[in-house]
């Protein structure tokens, strides 16, 4: 048996050394060579427990050749050589006798991965014929194993298979093996790692994602069908980018950064000046114009220009008057909450809160000037009331200045009891007359 084992080993090395020159990254063929051990864990009663539990012959080997059928399924032809040793010989003459063990199997292997990583586990199932000396029996086999890939083509294999004989005199046993494994096979003309039989562009270096065709920008649209081969783009855009996502590829989009309709060359319908003419066709997009003048203003006569200026001036006056009225109303609403400590010119906490809100309004209107007026009821002398109203108006003015209003923008004056807005003969009327009012002066 030993000379036979060495001869087969030499032949296998010659085959593998030749195969290594034709291997590619996409190798459908697989050759596995290594040692195997026969494990007979339960001694068969019919065979009188005559064989050792573990059997390993140094000259024995296991050789298999497989071909990938689909992405994860391989069919493998297996030849195994070993020997089984007598355990309780019938006679002294048989003590230590070894019987040749030979098996031929056909196995289907299902890979749990595609063999692209370091570990490539699989399950195997099949059947064959096993001889022990000159007695043979058909078997069914199943097991698991793993390939440990060191590179694209070379790796190590570990496998355990249980074999069940159909005949009663057959040996029910496990076969464990370990060895080296090589991948090789298909033609790869362009050297891109994808075999010609599955390469859509066998003469052009390509990538797996594009079925072997070149794809310079890596967008999964092959260069021959890519309208923008050097710019990454989705397949729905024929490989062209569409930065604004409006469905018009940038290559044909006259407004590539703004969404628009395809019928409008990818541009939005924008009318900045509101003259009813799209900016794309408006020669004066920021000036209202007329269609007859391509969106530019109509050339006016001196009289028409004066009329237009008058209208614009009146529009500005009306706008300013509206703003002033709104500011006046807002300020005087807060003025109603301005309260002084009784008989004094110092502001109460509620009064300060109201003035804080008035300050915010004044601060927004940078060009407006204001006049603060103070008023009292008729209780007391006129001179006393006039002085009190002036001090309170000045107190409000000074508070606003400390908040940040310029001194040049605010003045104050007291009017005492001269301008009542309610009847001083009632308490409610006198409360209303004791007030602060603020006016816009420009």
Secondary structure, DSSP 8 states (H G I E B T S, - for coil): -HHHHHHHHHHHHHHHHHHTTT--SS--EEEEEEEEEEE--S--GGGTT-B-SEE--TT-EEEEEEEE-SSSEEEEEEEEEEEEEBSS-SSGGGTT-EEEEEEEEEEEEEESS-S-SSEEEEEEEEEEEEEETTEEEEEEEEEEEEEEESSSSEEEEEEEEEEEESSTTS--EEEEEEEEEEEE----TT-SSS-GGG-TTTTS---GGGTT---TT-SSS-GGG-TTTTS---GGGTT---TT-SSS-GGG-TTTTS--BGGGTTB----TT-SSS-TTT-TTTTS---GGGTTS-----HHHHHHHHHHHHHHHHHHHHHHHHHHHHHHHHHHTT--B-TTSSSB-HHHHHHHHHHHHHHHH-TT--EEEEEE--SSS-HHHHHHHHHHHHHHHHHHHHHHT--GGGEEEEE-TTSS-SS-TTSHHHHHHHSEEEEEE--
